[in-house]
Amino acid sequence: MNHAYVDGSYQGDADGENAGAGWGIVLLLPGQPARRLQGRIQLAVPPGPLTGAEDNNASELRAVLEALRHAPPGEALTVHSDNTSTLRSIRLGSLSVAQDELAALIRHEAALRGTALHLARESRERRHMRAAHELANEARRAAPGTLLSTELPGQVSAEAIIVQTPWRAEATVSLRRVGERVRLDLPLDPAAPLPPSVQALLGATGLAQAGEVLLVRRATALAQAIWEKPLRALEGEARAAVQAAREQAAELGVGVQFE
């Protein structure tokens, strides 16, 4: 089953100084890393299904439509939303003309794409719902005309900071993700085939969860170079250790970026 966590964001009116609207989606497909999508909605007077958003409910419906369009056709899709008005509009229609048209468009496109659309009320506190909320707010705050990436495959979802001092045979890795902090005190072996800074880096990447994009801060230039091109820099046991760590990250869908 495919799942989409959706949220919309709206502020002000078309003449307001801080007016804006946006949508955010976390799309989960079996066996694939989470996909994060966002977009800014151009406010228009009068608003229409695709030309504007008259309130937050319309922004939420637009997020559902975009989730439907990015999900694989011919497969069932469960849409998770914390907005009961959004779910009710899709099921039963809305008294708002713009929202009713958008809800009808969602039902029509689902039928055309052969998508069995399931709707689920979800708590805002769920991790993917919080991520969708943040994406929608970020898109809404973007200046008009700002180019937003429809999909953000490089969106950082966890951050690891490596603290290593030359006179200590130990490194500290602090990992932060939404709602969680992890600290790892990692013993280093200066006599091992793998340089201590690379040992620390492998400890950091090993903390990443499936589907995350991990931003590594304070990794040494040597550790970064070895991670990116282990075949050129290492041999034997040391090369095998880095290769194994890279393969594990690939199997889990973990992306590693360096500051």
Backbone torsions as a table, in degrees:
resi	resn	phi	psi	omega
1	MET	NA	133.6	174.7
2	ASN	-87.5	144.7	-178.2
3	HIS	-130.0	141.2	176.2
4	ALA	-131.6	123.4	173.8
5	TYR	-98.8	120.7	-169.5
6	VAL	-124.5	151.3	174.1
7	ASP	-155.5	151.9	175.9
8	GLY	-122.2	159.5	-179.8
9	SER	-139.6	135.5	-177.3
10	TYR	-144.2	141.0	175.6
11	GLN	-147.2	133.2	172.7
12	GLY	74.4	-166.5	177.0
13	ASP	-123.0	-179.0	-173.4
14	ALA	-61.8	-23.3	-179.9
15	ASP	-100.6	-2.2	-177.4
16	GLY	-73.2	148.5	-177.0
17	GLU	-64.7	-37.0	-177.6
18	ASN	-107.9	22.6	-176.9
19	ALA	-65.3	146.3	177.2
20	GLY	176.6	162.6	177.5
21	ALA	-148.6	149.2	179.9
22	GLY	-157.4	166.5	177.3
23	TRP	-132.0	153.2	178.0
24	GLY	-140.8	145.6	-175.9
25	ILE	-141.1	139.2	164.6
26	VAL	-114.7	114.1	-175.5
27	LEU	-105.7	123.7	-178.7
28	LEU	-113.7	117.6	176.4
29	LEU	-115.2	139.7	-176.4
30	PRO	-54.1	131.7	176.0
31	GLY	74.8	9.2	-178.9
32	GLN	-125.7	152.5	174.3
33	PRO	-63.2	154.6	177.7
34	ALA	-61.2	137.2	176.8
35	ARG	-105.0	131.4	-179.3
36	ARG	-112.5	125.0	-175.8
37	LEU	-128.2	151.2	178.2
38	GLN	-155.4	162.1	177.3
39	GLY	-163.5	151.3	176.7
40	ARG	-96.9	139.3	179.1
41	ILE	-102.2	124.9	178.1
42	GLN	-73.9	120.8	178.0
43	LEU	-72.0	137.0	-178.0
44	ALA	-139.3	152.9	177.2
45	VAL	-123.9	118.8	-4.5
46	PRO	-77.9	155.7	178.9
47	PRO	-72.0	152.2	176.5
48	GLY	-136.2	-179.5	-175.5
49	PRO	-57.1	-37.5	-175.6
50	LEU	-121.5	-6.2	-175.2
51	THR	-100.0	-10.0	-178.8
52	GLY	-173.0	-177.8	178.5
53	ALA	-137.5	124.5	-178.2
54	GLU	-86.6	-19.5	176.8
55	ASP	-164.6	-174.9	-176.8
56	ASN	-64.8	-34.0	-179.7
57	ASN	-61.5	-39.8	178.1
58	ALA	-65.1	-37.2	177.3
59	SER	-64.3	-38.9	178.5
60	GLU	-64.4	-41.0	178.8
61	LEU	-65.4	-37.9	178.3
62	ARG	-62.1	-37.3	177.7
63	ALA	-62.3	-40.2	178.1
64	VAL	-63.2	-43.3	179.7
65	LEU	-61.0	-44.0	-179.5
66	GLU	-67.0	-36.2	177.0
67	ALA	-62.4	-43.1	178.2
68	LEU	-60.2	-41.4	-177.5
69	ARG	-72.3	-24.6	-179.5
70	HIS	-95.1	-12.1	178.3
71	ALA	-81.4	154.0	179.7
72	PRO	-62.1	133.0	178.2
73	PRO	-69.1	155.1	177.3
74	GLY	76.9	7.4	179.5
75	GLU	-124.8	151.3	179.3
76	ALA	-67.3	146.1	179.5
77	LEU	-135.9	125.4	173.1
78	THR	-99.9	121.0	179.4
79	VAL	-100.2	124.9	179.7
80	HIS	-104.5	126.2	179.7
81	SER	-140.0	147.7	176.0
82	ASP	-94.4	7.1	-176.2
83	ASN	-108.5	107.4	-178.0
84	THR	-67.0	-30.6	179.1
85	SER	-64.0	-38.1	177.7
86	THR	-60.7	-48.6	-177.8
87	LEU	-65.7	-40.4	-179.7
88	ARG	-66.3	-37.7	180.0
89	SER	-63.2	-40.4	-179.9
90	ILE	-68.0	-38.2	-178.0
91	ARG	-76.4	-42.8	-167.9
92	LEU	-122.5	-6.1	-175.5
93	GLY	93.1	176.7	-176.4
94	SER	-140.9	152.4	175.9
95	LEU	-73.6	-22.6	175.1
96	SER	-75.2	127.1	-177.3
97	VAL	-60.8	-48.9	-177.4
98	ALA	-62.5	-42.7	180.0
99	GLN	-68.3	-38.3	179.4
100	ASP	-64.8	-39.4	177.8
101	GLU	-65.2	-40.8	-179.4
102	LEU	-68.6	-40.2	177.0
103	ALA	-63.1	-40.4	177.7
104	ALA	-64.9	-37.3	178.1
105	LEU	-64.7	-38.1	177.6
106	ILE	-61.8	-47.2	179.9
107	ARG	-63.7	-39.3	-179.2
108	HIS	-65.8	-45.9	-178.5
109	GLU	-68.2	-35.8	176.7
110	ALA	-60.6	-41.3	178.8
111	ALA	-66.4	-43.3	-179.9
112	LEU	-63.5	-36.8	-176.4
113	ARG	-86.2	-5.1	-177.6
114	GLY	68.1	31.6	-177.5
115	THR	-99.5	120.5	172.9
116	ALA	-78.9	107.6	-173.0
117	LEU	-93.2	119.8	176.7
118	HIS	-110.9	139.6	-176.5
119	LEU	-115.9	134.0	-176.9
120	ALA	-135.6	131.7	173.7
121	ARG	-76.5	129.7	-174.9
122	GLU	-129.6	148.4	177.5
123	SER	-74.9	141.1	176.7
124	ARG	-61.7	-22.9	-175.5
125	GLU	-77.3	-12.4	177.3
126	ARG	-64.2	145.2	-173.0
127	ARG	-57.9	-46.6	-177.5
128	HIS	-70.3	-31.0	177.0
129	MET	-68.0	-39.9	177.7
130	ARG	-62.7	-39.7	179.4
131	ALA	-64.8	-42.4	177.9
132	ALA	-62.8	-40.1	178.4
133	HIS	-61.2	-44.7	-179.7
134	GLU	-65.6	-39.3	178.0
135	LEU	-63.6	-41.9	179.9
136	ALA	-65.3	-43.1	179.1
137	ASN	-64.5	-40.6	178.7
138	GLU	-62.3	-42.2	178.9
139	ALA	-66.5	-39.6	179.8
140	ARG	-64.7	-37.2	-177.9
141	ARG	-77.6	-14.0	-179.1
142	ALA	-62.5	142.2	-179.6
143	ALA	-66.1	145.5	176.5
144	PRO	-53.8	134.9	-179.0
145	GLY	91.2	-9.3	178.2
146	THR	-66.9	133.5	179.0
147	LEU	-81.2	114.0	177.4
148	LEU	-103.1	134.9	174.9
149	SER	-68.7	127.6	178.7
150	THR	-62.6	-37.9	177.3
151	GLU	-124.9	139.7	-176.6
152	LEU	-116.9	75.6	-176.5
153	PRO	-66.5	-21.4	-179.6
154	GLY	-97.8	13.9	-178.4
155	GLN	-62.0	123.4	-178.1
156	VAL	-73.0	127.1	178.7
157	SER	-115.6	-7.5	175.3
158	ALA	-152.5	153.0	-176.6
159	GLU	-134.2	130.7	179.3
160	ALA	-119.8	130.1	178.2
161	ILE	-113.4	123.4	-179.3
162	ILE	-99.7	125.3	175.5
163	VAL	-116.1	115.8	-176.8
164	GLN	-139.3	128.9	178.3
165	THR	-116.9	142.3	-173.6
166	PRO	-61.2	-29.1	-174.9
167	TRP	-89.6	2.4	178.5
168	ARG	-119.3	134.0	177.9
169	ALA	-86.8	48.7	-178.3
170	GLU	-157.7	144.8	174.5
171	ALA	-123.2	150.3	176.0
172	THR	-112.3	126.7	177.4
173	VAL	-113.6	119.9	176.8
174	SER	-107.6	119.3	-179.2
175	LEU	-111.9	134.7	179.3
176	ARG	-127.1	133.2	170.2
177	ARG	-139.5	170.8	-178.0
178	VAL	-57.7	120.3	176.1
179	GLY	79.6	7.6	-176.2
180	GLU	-154.4	143.0	172.0
181	ARG	-131.5	137.7	-178.6
182	VAL	-129.0	136.7	175.7
183	ARG	-122.3	134.3	179.6
184	LEU	-126.3	119.9	172.7
185	ASP	-95.5	109.0	-169.1
186	LEU	-108.7	115.1	175.6
187	PRO	-66.1	140.0	178.9
188	LEU	-113.9	145.2	179.5
189	ASP	-114.1	101.2	-178.5
190	PRO	-61.1	-22.6	-177.6
191	ALA	-88.8	-5.3	-178.0
192	ALA	-72.5	154.9	179.2
193	PRO	-60.6	-26.9	-178.2
194	LEU	-90.9	126.1	179.7
195	PRO	-54.8	145.8	-178.3
196	PRO	-54.8	-39.0	-179.3
197	SER	-65.2	-30.9	177.2
198	VAL	-75.7	-36.7	174.9
199	GLN	-58.1	-42.2	179.0
200	ALA	-64.8	-40.4	179.6
201	LEU	-64.2	-42.3	179.0
202	LEU	-64.7	-34.1	175.0
203	GLY	-63.4	-37.5	179.3
204	ALA	-69.2	-46.4	-178.1
205	THR	-66.9	-27.6	179.4
206	GLY	-69.8	-13.3	179.1
207	LEU	-86.6	-12.6	-176.9
208	ALA	-68.8	147.1	177.4
209	GLN	-98.7	163.2	-178.1
210	ALA	-55.1	132.1	176.0
211	GLY	83.5	-3.2	-177.4
212	GLU	-81.0	152.5	165.9
213	VAL	-105.0	116.7	-173.4
214	LEU	-101.3	121.0	174.2
215	LEU	-94.3	118.9	-178.4
216	VAL	-101.2	123.8	178.5
217	ARG	-107.9	144.5	175.3
218	ARG	68.8	19.8	170.3
219	ALA	-71.8	143.9	179.3
220	THR	-71.3	158.9	177.6
221	ALA	-60.5	-35.9	179.0
222	LEU	-64.3	-46.7	-179.0
223	ALA	-62.1	-41.9	179.5
224	GLN	-63.6	-44.5	-179.1
225	ALA	-63.5	-40.4	-179.6
226	ILE	-68.6	-39.3	178.1
227	TRP	-62.4	-42.2	-174.9
228	GLU	-77.0	-31.7	-177.9
229	LYS	-140.1	68.1	-176.2
230	PRO	-66.5	-27.6	-176.7
231	LEU	-68.7	-26.7	-179.7
232	ARG	-84.0	-28.9	-169.5
233	ALA	-103.2	-19.0	-171.4
234	LEU	-129.4	164.8	175.2
235	GLU	-139.3	164.2	171.1
236	GLY	54.8	-131.2	-173.9
237	GLU	-62.4	-39.2	-178.8
238	ALA	-65.0	-43.7	178.8
239	ARG	-63.5	-41.7	-178.9
240	ALA	-62.4	-37.8	-179.2
241	ALA	-65.2	-43.9	-179.8
242	VAL	-68.7	-41.8	178.5
243	GLN	-60.1	-41.4	179.9
244	ALA	-63.9	-40.8	179.2
245	ALA	-65.5	-40.5	178.9
246	ARG	-66.2	-40.5	179.4
247	GLU	-66.2	-38.0	178.1
248	GLN	-64.1	-42.7	178.2
249	ALA	-61.4	-41.7	180.0
250	ALA	-64.5	-41.2	179.3
251	GLU	-63.8	-33.2	-179.7
252	LEU	-86.7	-4.3	-177.2
253	GLY	73.1	28.1	-179.0
254	VAL	-88.9	129.7	173.5
255	GLY	-102.8	140.8	-179.6
256	VAL	-118.6	124.5	176.2
257	GLN	-121.0	153.7	179.7
258	PHE	-119.0	141.2	177.2
259	GLU	-72.9	NA	NA
